[in-house]
Amino acid sequence: MPMAPTTTLVLGVLFFSTLVRSALGFGEALVAVPLLALVIPIQMAVPIAVLVSITVAAIVLIQDWQHVHVRSAAWLVASTLVGIPLGLLLLTRISDSIVKACLGVIIMGFSGYALFYRRPAFLRDDGLAWAFGFGAGVLGGAYGMNGPPLVMYGTLRGWSPQRFRATLQGYFLPASMVSMGGYWLAGLWKADVTRYYLIALPGVLVATFLGRAVNERMNAQAYVRYMHLGLLIVAAVLLVQSLR
């Protein structure tokens, strides 16, 4: 029996977004949530993206745990836990359009700066990791989009593609599990969320291993450029959606 058009679109989005996440270390929610929101309610799209995040993070950590920057990951996770409740409040109380517009402007501003400014800023230690983790928690709780503050932090630290990818998974696994618990308590983890996730799982697994192969072949300069070009596209999608 052929799949419904909506299901086919969801599976395609999750495959592509997982490939991006596995290659870059982040991005499945940044890609998946805006695109999924075009065909299913955003309150369903976010938990699906987070379930996929948990799966990808677990696989990557099993493969590449030795590349994780443990101290940074710990700071990011701890401060994210503080930000998640505020994000859940935004999801249930604030207009989608307002949050999407703000998020789109923030992402576009930072990625444009990172791409075109000749002498970008640099963080020598993890003293400010808590601020980026808190921002990631707010955005993760609201829209499953922890990625932008984490990309900012990893860029400012100058991590290699391998360290960036692995450290972010050390963050995403516990943070996504906590977020999923919050969605369950808020009544957002419903049967349709689990159904879409299970149907998409085989494609998610394939995309995860393909993305690792891509990551291993990228140099640092190209890696940063691809990350921020991808973020600029996502920011544009968010801004367009906010006008609807």
N, C-alpha and C positions, 0 to 999 in steps of 0.2 A: 504494500500500500504506500503510495507516494506521500512524502511529508508535506504539511501545509506550508504555504509560502513564508509565513511568519517564522516558523521553525527553521526553515532553510536559511533565512536571513540571519537568524540568531546564531546558528551553527557557523556560518561563514564569518560573521563578525568575531566570534569567540576564537576561531582558529587563527585569523589574522592578528588579532590583538595579543594572543598568547605568543605567537611568533615574534612580535615586536617586544613583548615583555622578556622573553627568554634571550633575545639577542642583545637588548639594551640594559636589562636589569629592572626595568620599570615600564609602565605605559599601557598595560592591558586595560586598566580602568579608564585611563585618559582617552584611549581609542574606543574601548567597548561601550562605556556608559553613554557618551553623546550619540553614538550610532544606534545602540540598542534602544535609546529613548525615542528614536524615530518610529519604532515599530511596537514597543511594549512600554508599559508605565515605568517611569524612572524608579518608583519604589520597588519594582521587581528587578530592573536592570542592575541596580547597585548591589543587592545581595548576590546575584549570579556572578557578577564580576569579582566579588570578594571571595566566593567559593573557589573560583578559578585561581585567584591569587594564592590562596592557601596551598592548592595543589602544586602550582609551579614553584613556589618558594621551597616546599619540602623536597622536591626533586633536585633543584639546583643546590640546596645545602648538602644533600647526600653526595652530590658529585664534587662540589668545590668548596667545602667547608674551610679548607686551609687558607683561602683568600679573604676570609671575613675579617674586617677591622672590628674586633669585639667591643672595644671601649666605645667607639662611635655608635655602633648598633645598639648598645645598652642604653646610652643617653637618649638616642632617638626614640626607642621603644618606651622608656619610662615617661618622657614628656608627652608622647602621643597619647598615653592612657589618660592624661589630664585633659587633653583637647577633644577626645572622642565624644564625651557627653555634650559639649557645646555644639559639635557637629550634628549630633542626633537632634538637638533642639532646632538647629537651622533647617534640617530636613523636614521636620514636622510642623514648623511654625512660620518659616520665611518663604516668600515667593520664589519659585524656581528661577524666574527671569532675573531677579536681583542678584542671586548668588552666582548664576552662570555669567552674568555680565561682569561682576567683580572678579571672578576667577579668570575669565578670559583676558581682562585688562592686565592683571598681575602676571599671568604667564607670558603674555606678549611683551610686556615691558622687560622682564628679566631675560627672556630668550633673545630678544632683539639686542639687548645690552651685551650678552655673552657672545653673540655672533659678530657684532660690528665694532665693539670697543677694542682698541688695540692693546690696552694694558688692563685686563680684567683684574678685579680684586682677588685676594688669595687669603685663605685662613690657614694659619700654621698649626693650629691645634683644634681640639674639639670643645673648646670653652663655650661656644655658642650653639652647640648641637641641640640643646634643650629648646631653643627658640624655633629652630627648623622642625624639630619633632612635634612641638605643640601645634604649629601650623599644619603639619601633616595630619595630626590627629583630628583637627577641626574639619579639614577637607575630606579626610577619610570617613569620618562619622557622617558627614552630610551627603557625600556623593561617591564614596569609595575611591576618591582621587587623592590618595596620599602622595602621589608622585612629584608634583611640582616643587614643594619645599625640599624634598629629598634630592632632586636633580640639582637644585640650587646649591645645596650643601656639598654634594659630591663634586660638583664643578669647582666650587670655591676651595675644596681640599686638594684638587688636582689628582684624583685617584685614576689609576689605570682602568681600562675596560674590565679586566678580570676582577679587580678589587671592587670596583663600583658594583658590578653585577652581583657578586657574592655577598657583599656587605648589605646591600639592599634586601636580599632575601633573608638575611639574619634579622632584619627589621620587619619585613612584610609578614613572616610566618606568625609570630606572636601578635603583632598588631592586627592582622586580618582576623585571627581567631577571636580576639576581643571584640572587634567590630561585628563579627558574625553573631556573637553572643548578644550584643546590643540590638541587632536587628531581630533576633528571636524574641527578646523581651518586649520589643516594640511591636511585635506581631507582623513583621515584614518578611520573615522566613516562612514562606508558604509552600504548598505542595507544588505549584507550578515552577517555583524557583529550583527546587530539587529535581524536578522532571527535566527542565532545560539543561541543568548542569550534568546530569547523568547521560543524557543523549549526546552532549557535546564532549564528554570526557575522552573518548578515543582520539578525536581530533586534537584536543588539548595536549594529550601526551605526545602525539607525533610532532606538533608544533614546538613543544618544549625542547625536544632533542634537535630539531632542525635549527632552532634559534641558538643553541649552544655552539653549533658548528659555525654559524655566522659570526658570533661573538669572538671566537678564537682567531678569526681571520681579519679582524678590524684593528687598525692602528689607533692610537689615542686621539690624534687630531681629527681623523674622520669620525671617530666615535662621538666626540663632543659636537661636531657639526650636525651629524644625523640626529642626535638627541634634540637639539634646539630647533632644527627645522621641523621635526615632528611635533614639538610643542607649539610652534607657531601655527601649524595647521589645526591642531586641536583648539587652540585659543580662538582662531577664526570661526571654527564650528560652534563653539560656545557662544560667541558674540552674536552669530546669526540666530541661534536658537533663542537667545534672550530677547530678541526683537519680536518673536512670535506671540 
